[in-house]
Amino acid sequence: DRGMRYSLHNDSPVVPSDCRMLLWSAVNRRTRSGKVLGEEHRISAEEALRGITIDAAYQHFEDDIKGSIEAGKLADLVITEQDPVRIPPDELRNLTIAETIKRGETIFQA
């Protein structure tokens, strides 16, 4: 609400590095037992994607080289089969990864 930029991240290796779970957690704010934790802190999928991408790069002073799809930036991205902004929030942790690109090279393709 204050226009502050924040990032979403996890404490690997304590928990597996899985951006789908970060996205799901930020949007749903649900614990493993199903309780909603801090409902007023839920954010949209689009806001969560910013927290994983451009705002995370900003926090690390790297938004000039990564975090968004622009000419001249590192081409590190994941392509999903579903649009995370348009699917039901509960389905976010089950996004199907179609392709992963690192520095402009495909490193995974379904």
N, C-alpha and C positions, 0 to 999 in steps of 0.2 A: 504493500500500500504506500510505502514511502519512496518507492522508486529505486531502492537499493539493489545492487547486483549481488547475487549469491550463486554459489556453485553446489552441485550435488555430487557426492563422492562416497566411497565406502572405505572401510579400513582393511584393505587386503594385506596380508593373507588371512586375517581373522574371519572375514566373510568372502565368498567368491566374488570376483570382479565381474559383474553382470549388469550392464546399463539398463537392461529391460526391467530388472528388479528395482533399480533406483527410480526409474520412471514410474513403475507401478506404485512403489511406496510413497513417493511424493504426491501422487494424485489421489491415492486411496487412504493413506495414513492408517492402515489396518495392521494390527499385530498378528502374529501367528495364531493366536487364539481367536481371532476374528473381531477383537475390540478395536473401535476407531480411537486413535490416539491423537488428540489435538485437531478435531474436525475443522476448526477455524484456520488451521494452517495448511489445509488442502490447497493445491494449486492445479491449474489446468495442465493438460499434456503438453501444450505448446510452451508454457512457462517452464515446465520440467525439462523439456528438450533444450531450452536456452541454458538452464543450469548445468546441463551435462556437456554442452558444446561451447558456444561463444562466451558465456559468462564464466565458465571454468577456465577457458584460455585467458580471459581478461584478468582473473584472479592471479594467474601465474605470469602475468606480463607477457603473454605470448599471443594475444589476439591479433597481432600484426602478421603472424605466420600460420595460425590455425584457428579452428573454432567455427568457421563459416566457409561456405563454398564460394570462393572468389579466385579469380585469376591471380597466380603468384603465390597462393597459400598452399601448404601441404595438403595433399588430397587424401586425408584419412577419414573414411566414412563407412557407415553400414547402411545397406539398402534392405529394407524390410518388405515383405509381401503385403502387409497391411499398412494402412496409413494410421500411425499412432494418434493423430489428432482426431480421427473420425470413428475409431472403434470404441466400444464400451470400456470404461476405465478398468473393470475387472479383467479384461483380456490383455492388458498391456504387458504383463509378465510372460505371456505366451506368444509374443510377436515372433513370426518366422523370419529368420535371417536368410535373405536371398543371396547377398554378396557382401564381402568385407574387402575394402580397398585401403591399403596402407602405402603412403607416399606415391600414390598414383598407380600402384600395382595391385591386381586382384590377388588376395591371399586366401580367400575362401569363396567358393561358389556352390550353392545348393544344387 
